[in-house]
Amino acid sequence: MPNRADDQHLRRLVTEYFGGGSRLRILRTTAAFGAPVFVVDFDRGPRHYRTLGSFGPSFGTANLTAPQVTEQSSMDLMYPAHLVFHYERLMSLAFALCERPVTALLLGVGGAAMWRFMRAYIPECAPTLVDADAGVMGIAKRWFYLGQPVVIDSAQRYLAGNTQHFDVVHVDLYNALGPADCDEAFWARCMDALAPGGCLAVNWADFATNRGVRPMAQGLEAAARGRDRETFYVTRHGFRDNLIQYLPTSGDNHPEAITGALERFARERRLPNRGRGILEHCVISTGFPIEF
Ligand SMILES: C[S@@+](CC[C@H](N)C(=O)[O-])C[C@H]1O[C@@H](n2cnc3c(N)ncnc32)[C@H](O)[C@@H]1O
């Protein structure tokens, strides 16, 4: 547990970040995460939200060690199956880019936003859930409606022993230190886990300020090229949001196909607001979108 002074400091950071009317539900340390995590409820106009947060390094600022609130997952309390974060809506397009999503592997479950989305909008798709932190998964069950068993293991170890194939593989692996280490062997195993016609999607947060991201993303580019495949990227203009890297395996999936895939997906699945806004104001590129 954080000591009393730290605890008060962290509570203050949460209030400053989410506003005076926010209600902190829990604040606790979990084993694998490496920093205290919290659950907070807050309102934005008529909407009510619940967010799973943590305290991470402030990439892009002078003081890397000062804790900064980082949002790991969020839920609209009135519409729990809606994806609150734009990056999660982008990641959901892996289901649109794959021929027939019947199985999915979610590496990094957090507050289970993608699991709730899948259950509501792609109910025929069976998810396998993997997360390294049992404490965070306990929180997801208690506060975020997660109602399915989770494999508690690191994604790296899980993939090393995996022999199954999945139509969709999501990589969303963050703890207090930032993104998990994804090396060549990891990408090879992710690709081995993809069924023919499947799609891999990777979430890169802080990609414009954290210099560690680009080499990992380019590691996946190279691994894909080694199998005659190409990845592509989507992020919002301005580069302040997350970057999503896709690796579709069906032959005709050039980057621009994502626009038509979204239209089809939104229509067939009756996405909220007809999927409007998911690709609006976004850059689609075949190379990592910024140079350092
Ligand atoms: C940003 S959250 C995922 C949010 C999630 N996609 C959702 O739908 O709400 C990141 C999660 O990755 C998990 N994690 C971090 N490193 C990991 C690793 N190496 N293996 C497995 N899980 C990991 C953390 O415990 C955390 O729950």
The ligand as an SDF file (V2000), in Angstrom:
LIG
                    3D

 27 29  0  0  0  0  0  0  0  0999 V2000
   -4.4920   -0.5030  -21.0730 C   0  0  0  0  0  0  0  0  0  0  0  0
   -4.9180   -1.9210  -20.1440 S   0  0  0  0  0  0  0  0  0  0  0  0
   -5.8630   -2.8220  -21.3320 C   0  0  0  0  0  0  0  0  0  0  0  0
   -7.2360   -2.2270  -21.5560 C   0  0  0  0  0  0  0  0  0  0  0  0
   -8.1460   -3.1850  -22.2850 C   0  0  0  0  0  0  0  0  0  0  0  0
   -7.7330   -3.3990  -23.6500 N   0  0  0  0  0  0  0  0  0  0  0  0
   -9.6090   -2.8590  -22.2180 C   0  0  0  0  0  0  0  0  0  0  0  0
  -10.3350   -3.2770  -23.1380 O   0  0  0  0  0  0  0  0  0  0  0  0
  -10.0760   -2.2450  -21.2700 O   0  0  0  0  0  0  0  0  0  0  0  0
   -3.3930   -2.8000  -20.0830 C   0  0  0  0  0  0  0  0  0  0  0  0
   -3.4050   -4.1550  -19.3670 C   0  0  0  0  0  0  0  0  0  0  0  0
   -2.2330   -4.8680  -19.7590 O   0  0  0  0  0  0  0  0  0  0  0  0
   -1.8320   -5.6990  -18.6940 C   0  0  0  0  0  0  0  0  0  0  0  0
   -0.4260   -6.0610  -18.9410 N   0  0  0  0  0  0  0  0  0  0  0  0
    0.6640   -5.2510  -18.9650 C   0  0  0  0  0  0  0  0  0  0  0  0
    1.7590   -5.9370  -19.3280 N   0  0  0  0  0  0  0  0  0  0  0  0
    1.3450   -7.2010  -19.5600 C   0  0  0  0  0  0  0  0  0  0  0  0
    2.0120   -8.3800  -20.0240 C   0  0  0  0  0  0  0  0  0  0  0  0
    3.3040   -8.3820  -20.3070 N   0  0  0  0  0  0  0  0  0  0  0  0
    1.2850   -9.5080  -20.1630 N   0  0  0  0  0  0  0  0  0  0  0  0
   -0.0600   -9.5350  -19.8900 C   0  0  0  0  0  0  0  0  0  0  0  0
   -0.7300   -8.4360  -19.4550 N   0  0  0  0  0  0  0  0  0  0  0  0
   -0.0340   -7.2950  -19.3070 C   0  0  0  0  0  0  0  0  0  0  0  0
   -2.0640   -4.8390  -17.4570 C   0  0  0  0  0  0  0  0  0  0  0  0
   -2.1950   -5.6450  -16.3040 O   0  0  0  0  0  0  0  0  0  0  0  0
   -3.3590   -4.0930  -17.8380 C   0  0  0  0  0  0  0  0  0  0  0  0
   -4.4770   -4.7400  -17.3000 O   0  0  0  0  0  0  0  0  0  0  0  0
  1  2  1  0
  2  3  1  0
  2 10  1  0
  3  4  1  0
  4  5  1  0
  5  6  1  0
  5  7  1  0
  7  8  2  0
  7  9  1  0
 10 11  1  0
 11 12  1  0
 11 26  1  0
 12 13  1  0
 13 14  1  0
 13 24  1  0
 14 15  1  0
 14 23  1  0
 15 16  2  0
 16 17  1  0
 17 18  1  0
 17 23  2  0
 18 19  1  0
 18 20  2  0
 20 21  1  0
 21 22  2  0
 22 23  1  0
 24 25  1  0
 24 26  1  0
 26 27  1  0
M  CHG  2   2   1   9  -1
M  END
$$$$
